[in-house]
Amino acid sequence: MAISRAEQLKILGQMKDSDIDYTDAPATNADFWQDATVNIPSVKVPVTLRLDPQVLAWYKQQVPRGYQTLINHVLQKYMTDHQA
């Protein structure tokens, strides 16, 4: 039986750093981070949008937590594909 997200977070919160297995994570050095950039997400503008119930239900089914972000990505992709 799978444990809930809340239970997983509780277990993770109680772990010590020494309990974490890092063997599958390669070590990094200054060269690895040399070209790293910080990408700050753009500010979102709250809007009211009317959607058909079945459209909203489909998006919520795809990603129950994050469906608005998914809708944003779909609209953003449409926008970039149709820019002159």
trRosetta pair geometry for C-beta under 8 A, 3 or more apart (Angstrom, degrees):
i j d omega theta_ij theta_ji phi_ij phi_ji
3 7 4.2 -102 168 88 112 135
3 8 5.8 141 100 -54 110 80
3 11 7.9 55 115 -12 156 136
4 7 4.7 98 57 6 79 101
4 8 7.0 -139 99 -5 43 86
5 8 5.5 -53 -148 36 34 114
5 9 6.3 33 154 -18 67 105
6 9 5.9 -54 -147 37 29 110
6 10 6.4 34 152 -22 63 105
7 10 5.6 -51 -148 33 33 114
7 11 6.5 33 153 -18 65 104
8 11 5.8 -57 -152 36 31 110
8 12 6.3 28 153 -15 66 109
9 12 5.6 -54 -143 41 32 111
9 13 6.1 38 155 -24 65 107
10 13 5.7 -55 -148 34 27 114
10 14 6.7 20 155 -15 61 108
11 14 6.0 -64 -154 37 30 107
11 15 7.0 42 148 -38 63 98
12 15 5.6 -42 -156 8 38 118
15 19 4.5 -128 -163 74 94 134
15 20 6.4 93 149 -58 133 84
16 19 4.8 105 55 -8 73 102
16 20 8.0 -133 96 -13 49 82
17 20 5.9 -49 -163 16 42 114
21 24 7.4 48 128 6 97 90
22 25 4.8 -63 -168 43 78 114
28 32 4.0 -111 -157 67 93 158
28 33 6.5 79 160 -37 125 95
29 32 5.5 112 50 1 54 102
29 33 7.8 -138 102 8 33 91
30 33 6.1 -71 -152 48 35 99
30 34 6.4 64 149 -62 68 87
31 34 5.5 -23 -151 -18 35 122
32 36 8.0 33 128 -42 64 113
33 36 4.7 -36 -161 -4 65 130
44 72 7.5 -61 -122 -108 117 153
51 55 4.7 -118 173 82 108 121
51 56 4.7 126 96 -52 128 97
52 55 4.4 90 61 1 88 107
52 56 7.2 -167 86 -4 46 84
53 56 5.9 -59 -149 40 32 108
53 57 6.1 33 154 -21 68 110
54 57 5.5 -50 -140 38 33 115
54 58 6.4 40 156 -26 64 102
55 58 5.9 -54 -153 30 28 111
55 59 6.8 23 153 -12 62 105
56 59 5.9 -57 -151 38 33 108
56 60 6.2 29 154 -16 67 109
56 67 7.8 81 -164 147 64 143
57 60 5.8 -58 -145 41 30 110
57 61 6.2 34 153 -25 64 107
58 61 5.6 -55 -150 33 30 113
58 62 6.7 33 152 -24 63 102
59 62 5.7 -50 -152 28 35 113
59 63 7.3 -37 172 43 65 80
59 67 4.2 107 140 -165 97 110
59 70 5.8 175 -157 86 100 125
59 71 5.7 13 -141 -61 154 98
60 63 7.7 -93 -148 72 25 46
60 64 5.8 43 -179 -114 72 56
60 67 4.8 -37 -87 -69 51 161
61 64 7.5 19 -113 -68 18 76
62 67 6.7 119 61 -111 92 89
62 70 6.2 164 96 -179 130 173
63 66 4.3 -57 144 75 127 99
63 67 5.3 172 78 -73 84 62
63 69 7.6 -64 103 61 146 98
63 70 5.3 145 35 -36 131 137
64 67 6.9 -19 -139 -37 14 108
66 69 4.7 -44 -170 38 78 119
66 70 6.1 85 131 -25 83 95
67 70 5.4 -50 -149 35 38 115
67 71 6.4 42 152 -20 67 101
68 71 5.6 -48 -148 35 35 112
68 72 6.4 39 150 -21 64 104
69 72 5.5 -52 -150 35 33 116
69 73 6.5 36 151 -21 65 102
70 73 5.7 -51 -149 34 33 112
70 74 6.5 34 153 -19 65 103
71 74 5.7 -53 -150 35 32 112
71 75 6.4 28 154 -14 65 107
72 75 5.9 -59 -148 40 30 108
72 76 6.0 32 153 -22 66 109
73 76 5.5 -53 -142 37 30 114
73 77 6.3 33 156 -21 64 104
74 77 5.9 -53 -149 34 29 111
74 78 6.5 30 152 -18 62 106
75 78 5.6 -52 -148 36 33 114
75 79 6.3 38 151 -23 65 105
76 79 5.5 -53 -149 34 31 115
76 80 6.5 24 156 -14 66 104
77 80 6.1 -56 -145 39 30 104
77 81 6.2 28 156 -17 65 111
78 81 5.9 -61 -146 40 27 110
78 82 6.2 -1 163 2 64 118
79 82 6.4 -80 -147 48 22 94
79 83 6.6 40 157 -50 64 96
80 83 5.9 -31 -144 -2 34 116
